[in-house]
Amino acid sequence: MNYNDYMQMALDLAGRGAGRVSPNPMVGAVVVRDGRVVGKGYHQALGGPHAEVNALDDAGPQARGATLYVTLEPCNHQGRTPPCTEKILQSGVRRVVVAMADPNPDVQGGGNAYLQSKGIEVKCGVAEGAARRLNESFIKFVRTKRPFVVLKMAATLDGRIATRTGDARWVTGPEARAAVHRMRHALDAILVGRGTITADDPQLTTRLPEGRGVDPIRLVLDTHLRTDPKARVLTQDSPAPTHLVCGPEADAQRKSALTTAGALLLETPLHEGRIDLDALMVRLGGLQITSVLIEGGAQVAHGALAAGIVDKVVLFYAPKILGGDDGIPMLHGPGPAMMAEAIPLHNVSVARVGEDIVIEGYR
């Protein structure tokens, strides 16, 4: 095995922390001595030991003279836990291989330089691209104090998310739907419009086959607070809260009825009569929400793209054709007059999920 193989092992470990460590990054670590893995670890829970600590504890005395592979520059500051650099020095590790430097401008990194000053050999930049993608939400959040926003949609090949009657069960197959639930587990919050609540009365929870998923915080755009207090997002048993995002002039009686039903209210400025999504992102960042999955309908999707808040697009296409022009399109709202004004996507990938196709790209 080489540098990249061991780092991929560390990245796979890091991914196990998805949904459980935010607003911290996902980090994995592997200890290798004489070509043999002697310790593994990852950051398992917010406030718990970091990946390096878990891996070095797993290795025990075998860490002396070994190489530590870690997906993010070891911390050199006191946070919820002591600096990982001190643990590394105490372990007797000879070399540290790092995927990416710490992107947090508030922390200033320093872990790599500190270890080098103490005689530890440090190599940084191994599998950096994969490490950055793994923690793309964390990177954006620490740099901008705004959440990383993913717009997810499911459509037929002719671009319809529902029939003319509004029927959308099911556009895609079970494998694609399971993939969406893994996205819900990994991201902090899920955002929909009130129309979705009225039409479908969804749970907006995470339902994984093994039953161990983390429910995202639920965000419902509801300018005038017209959500039914008996809606499942308010009455179901879930540890995650439901926030109704309303305008500043929402009715006081509606506020009282919905808060009694269990809703939390996020009063947000309006833009042209609708929730100002850009202002909402600032507000969510202040609440330490680092990532948002938009699963709303055509109007919400259009508004998110128009507001410029979307960082990543995930489109599931089912091998189906409605064959008419009266189904509900993916986006509802005015588009540009010229093709040159279309929104370009970059770093696009295409994959098969069951019978469906998923296309991912970044703005």
C-alpha positions in Angstrom: 0.0 0.0 0.0 1.1 3.6 -0.6 0.3 7.1 0.8 -2.9 7.4 -1.1 -4.2 3.9 0.0 -3.7 4.7 3.6 -5.2 8.1 3.3 -8.2 6.6 1.5 -8.6 4.3 4.5 -8.6 7.4 6.7 -11.1 9.2 4.5 -13.4 6.2 4.7 -13.2 6.3 8.5 -13.8 10.0 8.5 -17.1 9.6 6.6 -18.5 7.5 9.5 -18.8 10.8 11.4 -21.3 12.2 8.9 -24.3 13.7 10.7 -22.8 13.5 14.1 -19.9 16.0 14.4 -21.3 19.2 12.9 -20.2 22.1 13.2 -16.9 20.3 13.4 -15.3 18.6 10.4 -15.3 14.9 9.7 -11.8 13.5 10.4 -10.3 10.1 10.1 -6.8 8.8 11.1 -4.7 5.6 10.6 -1.5 4.7 12.3 0.9 2.6 10.1 4.1 0.9 11.3 6.4 -1.2 9.1 3.7 -1.4 6.4 1.0 -2.6 8.8 -2.0 -0.7 10.1 -1.8 -0.7 13.9 -4.4 1.9 14.8 -7.6 3.4 13.4 -9.9 6.1 14.6 -12.3 8.9 13.6 -14.1 11.8 15.1 -17.3 10.1 16.3 -19.3 12.8 18.1 -19.2 16.5 18.7 -17.2 17.2 21.9 -15.7 13.7 21.9 -12.0 12.8 21.2 -10.6 13.7 17.8 -9.6 11.1 15.2 -5.9 11.3 16.0 -6.6 10.6 19.7 -8.8 7.6 18.9 -6.3 6.2 16.4 -3.3 6.6 18.6 -5.1 5.1 21.6 -6.0 2.2 19.3 -2.3 1.8 18.4 -1.0 2.1 21.9 2.8 1.5 22.2 3.0 0.5 18.5 2.6 4.2 17.6 6.2 4.8 18.5 8.2 5.3 15.3 5.1 4.9 13.2 3.4 7.1 10.5 0.1 8.8 11.3 -2.2 9.5 8.3 -4.9 12.1 9.1 -7.4 13.7 6.8 -7.1 17.2 8.3 -4.2 19.2 9.8 -4.0 18.2 13.5 -5.4 21.0 15.8 -2.9 23.0 17.8 -5.4 24.8 20.1 -7.5 24.1 23.1 -11.1 23.6 22.1 -13.7 21.2 23.5 -10.7 18.8 23.8 -6.9 19.3 24.2 -4.6 19.9 21.2 -4.1 16.8 19.1 -0.5 17.9 18.4 0.5 17.2 22.0 -1.1 13.7 21.8 0.9 13.1 18.7 4.2 14.2 20.3 3.5 12.0 23.4 2.8 9.0 21.2 6.3 8.9 19.6 5.0 9.0 16.1 7.9 9.7 13.6 6.0 11.0 10.6 2.6 12.6 10.0 0.9 12.6 6.6 -2.0 15.1 6.2 -4.6 15.4 3.5 -5.4 19.1 3.8 -4.4 22.1 5.9 -6.9 23.5 8.4 -9.1 26.0 6.4 -10.5 27.7 9.5 -9.3 31.4 9.5 -10.3 31.8 13.1 -8.0 28.9 14.2 -5.0 29.8 11.9 -4.0 26.2 11.7 -0.5 25.9 13.0 -0.6 22.1 13.7 1.7 21.1 10.9 4.3 23.8 11.6 4.3 23.1 15.3 4.9 19.4 14.7 7.7 20.2 12.3 9.3 22.5 14.9 9.3 19.5 17.3 11.2 17.3 14.9 8.2 15.4 13.4 8.3 14.9 9.6 5.1 16.3 8.0 3.8 15.7 4.5 0.7 17.7 3.5 -1.6 17.5 0.4 -2.1 13.7 0.0 -5.6 13.1 -1.5 -6.4 16.7 -0.8 -9.2 16.9 -3.4 -11.1 14.0 -1.8 -10.6 15.5 1.7 -11.9 18.9 0.6 -15.0 17.3 -1.0 -15.7 15.3 2.2 -15.7 18.5 4.3 -17.1 20.9 1.7 -19.8 22.1 4.1 -17.3 22.7 6.9 -14.9 24.6 4.6 -17.6 27.0 3.4 -19.0 27.5 6.8 -15.8 28.4 8.5 -14.8 30.8 5.7 -18.1 32.6 5.2 -20.2 31.8 8.4 -23.0 30.7 6.0 -24.2 27.1 5.4 -23.3 25.0 2.4 -26.5 24.6 0.3 -27.4 21.5 -1.7 -30.4 21.7 -4.1 -31.8 18.2 -4.7 -34.5 17.4 -7.2 -36.0 14.2 -8.7 -37.5 14.3 -12.2 -38.5 12.3 -15.2 -36.3 12.5 -18.4 -38.6 15.2 -19.7 -38.0 17.4 -16.7 -41.2 16.9 -14.6 -41.2 16.5 -10.9 -44.9 15.5 -10.7 -47.9 14.9 -13.0 -50.5 17.6 -13.8 -52.5 16.3 -10.7 -49.5 16.8 -8.5 -48.8 13.1 -8.1 -45.1 12.4 -7.5 -45.1 9.0 -5.8 -42.7 7.8 -6.9 -40.6 9.6 -9.5 -37.4 7.7 -8.7 -36.7 4.2 -7.4 -35.9 2.9 -3.9 -32.2 3.1 -4.3 -32.4 6.8 -5.2 -34.7 7.5 -2.3 -32.3 5.7 0.0 -29.5 7.9 -1.3 -31.6 11.0 -0.4 -32.1 9.8 3.1 -28.3 9.4 3.4 -28.0 13.0 2.4 -30.5 14.0 5.0 -28.5 12.1 7.6 -25.3 13.9 6.5 -26.5 17.5 6.3 -27.6 19.7 9.2 -31.0 20.9 7.9 -33.6 20.3 5.3 -35.6 23.1 3.7 -39.0 23.0 2.0 -41.8 25.4 1.3 -45.2 25.4 3.0 -46.8 24.1 -0.2 -44.9 20.8 0.2 -46.2 20.5 3.8 -49.8 21.2 2.6 -49.7 18.8 -0.3 -47.7 15.9 1.1 -47.7 16.3 4.9 -44.2 14.8 4.9 -42.1 13.7 7.9 -38.8 15.2 6.6 -36.9 12.7 8.8 -34.1 10.3 8.0 -35.1 6.7 7.4 -32.2 4.5 6.8 -32.4 0.7 6.5 -30.4 0.2 9.6 -32.4 2.8 11.5 -29.5 4.7 12.8 -29.9 7.9 10.8 -29.9 11.4 12.3 -32.9 13.6 11.6 -32.1 17.0 10.1 -33.4 20.2 11.5 -36.5 21.0 9.5 -37.0 24.4 7.9 -40.3 25.4 6.4 -40.7 28.6 4.4 -44.1 29.9 5.6 -44.3 33.7 5.1 -47.7 34.1 6.7 -47.6 31.1 9.1 -50.4 29.1 7.4 -49.0 25.7 8.3 -51.5 23.4 10.0 -50.6 22.9 13.6 -51.4 19.2 13.2 -48.9 18.7 10.4 -46.6 15.8 10.9 -43.4 18.0 11.0 -44.8 19.4 14.2 -46.5 16.4 15.8 -44.2 13.5 15.1 -41.7 12.1 17.5 -38.3 13.4 16.4 -35.3 14.8 18.3 -34.8 17.4 15.6 -36.7 20.7 15.8 -39.0 22.2 13.1 -38.4 25.9 12.3 -41.1 27.9 10.5 -39.5 30.7 8.6 -41.9 33.6 8.6 -42.1 37.2 7.6 -42.0 40.1 10.2 -45.8 40.7 9.9 -47.0 37.2 10.6 -50.3 37.0 12.6 -49.7 36.9 16.4 -52.5 34.3 16.9 -50.9 32.1 14.3 -47.6 32.5 16.0 -49.1 31.4 19.3 -50.9 28.4 17.9 -47.9 27.1 16.1 -45.4 27.6 18.9 -47.9 25.8 21.2 -47.9 23.0 18.6 -44.1 22.7 18.9 -42.8 25.0 16.1 -39.8 27.3 16.5 -40.2 30.5 14.6 -37.5 32.2 12.5 -38.6 35.7 11.6 -36.8 36.8 8.5 -37.0 39.8 6.2 -38.9 39.6 3.0 -37.8 40.3 -0.6 -40.5 41.0 -3.1 -43.1 39.5 -0.7 -41.3 36.3 -0.1 -38.7 35.1 2.4 -35.3 36.7 1.7 -33.3 33.5 1.3 -30.0 35.3 1.4 -30.8 36.9 4.7 -32.1 33.5 5.9 -28.7 31.9 5.2 -27.0 34.5 7.3 -29.4 33.7 10.1 -28.8 30.0 9.8 -25.1 30.5 10.0 -25.5 32.3 13.2 -27.4 29.2 14.5 -24.3 27.1 13.7 -26.2 25.3 10.9 -23.4 24.4 8.5 -25.3 22.8 5.7 -28.8 22.8 4.2 -30.5 20.4 1.8 -33.3 22.0 -0.2 -36.0 19.5 -1.1 -38.7 22.0 -1.9 -40.9 22.1 -5.0 -40.5 24.0 -8.2 -41.0 27.4 -6.8 -38.6 27.0 -3.9 -35.9 25.6 -6.2 -36.3 28.5 -8.6 -36.1 31.0 -5.7 -33.0 29.4 -4.3 -31.2 29.5 -7.6 -32.4 33.0 -8.3 -31.1 34.1 -4.9 -27.7 32.7 -5.6 -27.6 30.6 -2.4 -27.1 27.2 -4.0 -23.6 25.7 -3.9 -24.3 22.2 -5.2 -27.0 20.7 -7.4 -28.0 17.0 -7.2 -30.4 15.9 -9.8 -32.0 12.4 -9.9 -33.4 11.5 -13.3 -35.7 8.5 -13.6 -36.0 6.5 -16.9 -39.5 7.7 -17.3 -41.2 10.1 -19.7 -44.6 11.7 -18.9 -45.0 12.7 -22.5 -47.0 15.8 -22.0 -46.5 19.5 -21.4 -48.9 19.8 -18.4 -46.8 18.1 -15.7 -45.1 20.2 -13.0 -41.6 21.3 -14.2 -38.5 21.2 -12.1 -38.4 25.0 -11.8 -41.3 27.5 -11.7 -40.5 31.2 -12.3 -39.0 33.5 -14.9 -35.8 32.4 -16.6 -33.2 34.3 -18.6 -33.8 35.6 -22.1 -30.5 34.4 -23.5 -28.8 31.0 -23.2 -25.6 32.8 -22.3 -27.3 33.7 -19.0 -27.9 30.1 -18.0 -26.3 29.0 -14.7 -23.1 27.0 -15.4 -22.2 24.0 -13.3 -18.6 22.8 -12.8 -17.0 19.6 -11.6 -19.9 17.6 -12.8 -20.2 13.9 -12.1 -22.7 11.3 -13.4 -23.5 8.0 -11.7 -26.1 5.2 -11.7 -28.3 4.7 -8.6 -30.4 1.7 -9.2 -32.4 2.4 -12.4 -31.9 6.1 -12.0 -29.2 8.5 -13.0 -27.8 11.1 -10.6 -26.0 14.2 -11.8 -24.0 16.4 -9.4 -22.4 19.7 -10.1 -21.2 22.9 -8.4 -22.0 26.5 -9.1 
